[in-house]
Amino acid sequence: MPRLAYLGPEGTFTEEALRLLDPNAERLPRATVSAALTAARTGDADGAVVPLENSIEGAITTTLDEFAWGEPLLITAELLLPVQFSLLARPGTEIPHIKRVYTHPAAITQCRAFISRELPDAVVVSAPSTAAAAQEVSLPGSPYDAAIAARIAGEHYGLVELAGGIGDRSDTVTRFVKVSRPGPLPAPTGSDRTTLVVFLTDDHPGALLEMLTEFSVRGVNLTRIESRPTGDGIGRYFFHFDFEGHVADARVGEALAGLHRICGEVRFMGSYPRADGVAPQIKRGTADAEFAEAGDWLDRIRTGHV
Ligand SMILES: O=C(O)C(=O)Cc1ccccc1
């Protein structure tokens, strides 16, 4: 039974994602994404489940930066989870009396319309997670009047639901990933995704285009690209890429090798099954068999067998 750390406490969306990814895992709640990843790195846990991005606000930057700067980890699975938010409070609280709301920043950005319509005068404070907010609000002396969290977190911490489905959109999805210390890769399934972090050592005109060209000429379809500051001053960035395919695919392997040749550092973050099961688009001339045939053709030339 794997032991998986996650952004806790009990009742977070991350816990729901973990239960779906690995129903048999032992769950080890941690207070932050960083603490969950540290547990995976040190061996306190066999792996971790953390949020990576959502369909409204984009990346969870703590996760991206941990992946780039921390000890290497490997993504082995992903999950897309539709999330529904509820306004939760101690029994007896009424919406007009709510002055201070506590929740995770991703919930604040996804419930903006509700907050400005129903709680225009409330101060909204960032919490380490939605369930941490619900837990805090449940304490009798809490400085907060309400939390925004999953309905189940309200049930868990003895809060009542004052409003449900309060997200700006009903179709919001969060993408979670399971990570472990580097080891064997999940086998290719025919519907896979690969994640990389790429650092440039030599900034010059066209550097980003050169990276993109490595994908483009091999027919590799990108599914996410993100730039993050390196911290070394304004204008200094590194890049995250997600794209279709598995590193075992010839076109993906060739693109990686090309990036390795032209970029400062390429951190391979894993090839793993896609949660949506979508098969990659394979352009003419970029299938494994076509790469193999072209390699054989080149060998014949080089060995004088044309
Ligand atoms: O705080 C949580 O419950 C999390 O798992 C992070 C999060 C917050 C809001 C939307 C999706 C994930």
The ligand as a Gaussian input file, in Angstrom:
#p B3LYP/6-31G(d) Opt

LIG

0 1
 O       -7.193000      23.768000      -0.972000
 C       -7.559000      22.708000      -1.537000
 O       -8.571000      22.065000      -1.236000
 C       -6.753000      22.206000      -2.632000
 O       -6.690000      21.032000      -2.842000
 C       -6.144000      23.231000      -3.545000
 C       -7.215000      23.693000      -4.451000
 C       -7.926000      24.837000      -4.118000
 C       -8.952000      25.264000      -4.950000
 C       -9.261000      24.556000      -6.091000
 C       -8.568000      23.408000      -6.397000
 C       -7.524000      22.975000      -5.584000

